[in-house]
Amino acid sequence: MNPNIKFAAMIRILSFALLIFGTSPVLFAQSWDLRKDEDGIKVYTKVNDGHPFDSFKAEMKINLTVPEITKFLKHMDEHPEAFPDTKEIRILERPNDSTQIQYALTDAPWPVSDRDGIYKLVFQYNKKTGQLVTKAKALPTYLPEIEDVVRIALSDTYWIATPIDEKSIKLEYIVHADPGGNIPEWLANTAAVDVPFDTFINIRKALAP
């Protein structure tokens, strides 16, 4: 395989591994380094002591309301195109309006193994400020593992939507994840910049063109 094609394929598989969900206050600690500022989107990364993979944080202003982005986050299965190379997103369970169990699978070109994950998403809305915080936790043992598919076991993420005015919000996307399997540290850290940027571009195209 052409080395450039192989490199691109591995970058794209990381787009799934870094889109998974969980929670951790460590994501808000320490300082962030600005890595990309383009097209109204800022992407930051942060080195994590004792862990080989960088965390990332993306932020942008987008012409959506909090209810509109809430609907998107609760129905990601209807917008797989927003998440690069995601083959399938399924809602497995909705115990109540603020909680759901989600399954996601990405289709990776050879020789990279596909990744999948099961996540518990929790939606927290602050009536006083109008802010939405979506956080979740990986549930790696919720379903049996699939042969030749790497199950994501470690991830930490927040989606934060803060009202700016009646027609726009500040959207933040903060992730720390270990994609698992044999993916070089340097490649994962490169994806920590590309993945959130591409995701925000896709969200804007889908919801606020």
Secondary structure, DSSP 4 states (H G I P E B T S, - for coil): --HHHHHHHHHHHHHHHTT-----GGGGSS--EEEEEETTEEEEEE--TT-SS-EEEEEEEES--HHHHHHHHHTGGG-GGGSTTEEEEEEEEEEETTEEEEEEEE---TTSPEEEEEEEEEEEE-TTT--EEEEEEE-TTSSPPPTTEEEP-EEEEEEEEEEEETTEEEEEEEEEEE--SS--HHHHHHHHHHHHHHHHHHHHHHH--
